[in-house]
Amino acid sequence: MSWDLLLLPVPAGFDSVDDFLDDFATPPLGSQEQVTAALLDQLPSIDFSDPTWGHLASPAWSIELNLGSETPVESIMLHVRGAGDDVLGAVFAIAEAVGCRVIDISEGDFLAPDNPSGWHSFQDHRDRVIRDS
């Protein structure tokens, strides 16, 4: 079970995903090589043994970065597992490296560094599922 986040290059003027128009489209992030280089420049410990899937880990959490196999890269999906709020620093560092904003799929809106409620809700839900199974 993972907490899933979508990284898109959305302009700062958007306050919510509700601001997206039906024909809204973001520019591509770049080629796989450009995106990987930008990510490794910011976070050199990302493992890109598979160029379509990066992996970043700490003792408390892990993040899978799904770049996909298409070029140019249009977006990045992050699959976050584990615990601890320090993972949020890594999430926002990844987003900054590629000029993106973070959309919390479970909340359906932008994730804000000062409001990690989606991460906390995910951990609560995951813990209930594990406890009740």
N, C-alpha and C positions, 0 to 999 in steps of 0.2 A: 504494500500500500504506500503510495507516495502523495505528497502535496505537489500539485502540478501548477506551473507558472508559465505564462507565455510572454516572451520578450519581443516587442515590436518597436520600431522607430516612430513613435507617436509624438507629435509636437507638444511642447509644454503647455500650450493654450487649452488643451483638452482637459477638462476637470473630471470627466467620467467617460466610460465606454459608451454611455448613452449619447454622447456628443458625436459619435461616428455617424456619418450619413450613409445611406444605402450604397453609394458608389465610392465610399472611402477606401483608399488604397495607400499603403505605405511604400516608400522606396525600398529596394532591396538593400540588405546589409553589406553585400559584396560577395566575392567568390569565396568558396570554402577556404582557400589558402589565406585570403585577406582576413576573414573572420577568425580563423584559427590563430593567425599571427597576432591579431589585436587582443584576443583572449589570453594568449600565452605571454604577451607583453605585460599585461595587468596581473595575471595569476599564473606564473610559470609552473606551478605544480599540477596543473590540469593535465591529465593523461589523455592524449589523443592517439593512442595505439590504433584505434579505429577512427579515421578522420570524420566519420559521420556522428560519432558518439563520444563526447568527452566525459571524463570522470574526475571529480574533485572530492576529496574526503578529509575529514578530521576524525579524531577519536570518537566524537559524539554524533556526527552526521555525515551524509554523503549527498552529492548532487550529480545527477546524470544530465548532460547537456546534449540534447538531440538537435543536431544541425541539419539532419536529413541528407539525402544524396544528390539533391538538385542544386545546380548552380545557375544563377546566383542564389545565395541563402536569403530567404524572405523573412524568416523568423527563427527563433530558438525556443524550444520547449525545455523547461527545467523540471526534473523529477527529484524532489527533495525528500530525504528519509532521515530519521533520527530525532534528535531533541536539542534544545538549547537555542537561545536567541542569537548566539554568535553566527549562526548560519546566515542570518539576514545580511550581515556585512558582506559575506561572499556573494550572495544573490545580487545585491546592489553593485558590487564591484564588477561582476559579470555584465550586468546591464550597462553600466557606465562604459566599460571597455568597448562595447559595440554600439553605443549611442541609442540605447533602447529604454523604454519604460516597462515596468513589470505589471502584468495583469494576472491577478490571482483568479484562477479558473473556478475555484470553489466559491469565491465571493462574487465573481462576475464583475470585478472592477479593478482599478489600479491599486497596487500595493504601495503604501506610503511607509517610509522608513520610521516615522514616528507613530505608526499605528499597525503593528503586526498581528491584528486580531485574527486574520485568516490562518496564520501559522499556529496560533494558540488554539483556535477552533479545530484545526486539523489534528493536532496532537491529542486534544481531548477526545475527539471522535475515534481516532485510532486506538487510544488506550481503552475506551469503552468496548470497542469491537473485540480487542484482544482479551480483555477481562471476561466478556460475556460468551466467548466461544469455547 
